[in-house]
Amino acid sequence: MTVIDQVKEVPLKEYNSKKNFSKSPEPKGVDNTQARNSYVIQEHHARRLHWDLRLEKDGVLKSWAVPKQPPEQPGERRLAVMVEDHPKDYGIFEGIIPEGEYGAGTVKIWDKGTYDQLQWTEEKIEFILHGERLKGQYELIKFKKAGDNQWLLFKKKGD
């Protein structure tokens, strides 16, 4: 592996450290900065059913686990727990993660499309989804009282 390859994999170091790619069909994390502003929501039947929101940024998918179905109506709020970045190839992954592996269970795409970024700070992310299922303006706001990785996801009114 070259120094360039090592540098490219750093954003996905945590993701790669949790995976055994000889046992799981999930994509390996490598740098892929071609496409921009894609998003996917995957329904993940793991230990507990949840939805994984993934927004492409800086060559990776920034990811949040959402315990309840993402909001489709303005004003609905959902907890969203930030998890490790995933490779962009994960945006097309559907399949079964084998028992005993991190995230074991069935993953299927619930929604996908592109998004327009309106604001992205450490405390707040505003974006407009152009999905097959979800459309309109959404926000992720850091929920400081609950912990570092806790966010609130909601659909804004008027969309």
Secondary structure, 3 states (H helix, E strand, C coil): CCHHHHHHHHHHHHHHHCCCCCCCCCCCCCCCCCCCCEEEEEEEECCCEEEEEEEEECCEEEEEEECCCCCCCCCCEEEEEEEEEEEHHHHHCCEEECCCCCCCEEEEEEEEEEEEEEEECCCEEEEEEEECCCEEEEEEEECHHHCCCEEEEEECCCC
